[in-house]
Amino acid sequence: MRNLIKGKSGESSELQVGYTKSQEQHKEGDIWEEGGKKWILKEGIKQTYTKLDKVKKEAILPLFCPNCGSLMKKRLDSKMYKIHNKCFDCVIEMETKLKSQNKFEEYSLNMRLKNAEDAIDDYEVYLLENLNISNNQYVSEKGEIERWKGGQDKEQLAKEIKENVAELKLKLKQAQNDQT
Ligand SMILES: [Zn+2]
């Protein structure tokens, strides 16, 4: 019905048959848009969702390194800043120090685990957002658009996404425990 009201064309009309708009009730962990803002229900409280804004900000390279204050102009500065929030030289210095203290292995492993966890989080956000953008289409991992009828499948899919994410995180935790 929503697509009809919005006047979206190109949608197969048969998909609208038997479709009822699901109620605007949100569960823990739900992300939705309302009044031009992104919201998330966390610990039962409706909060603005800022993770993606944070990612956007971090992607912008400031002129100077926040750690040493030197001008960041190298290609590697940009790459390192995104990961460590400091310039390439500062990262080299930090890693040299860690190596001298025999802490580099541990640091390196923690970085990889953190990256993996961030990637899982981003994946979950991406999937849930796509789910919330449209009630009757969903972009699969392969980039194919999958459609379905009604709101029931959307909920089922959201549940599956969350279950998969939880499983991935559990595996990550297990990998972490195996290493330490
Ligand atoms: Zn620096």
Residues whose N, C-alpha, C, O or C-beta is under 5 A from the ligand:
A	BS01	ZN	C65 N67 C68 G69 K86 C87 C90
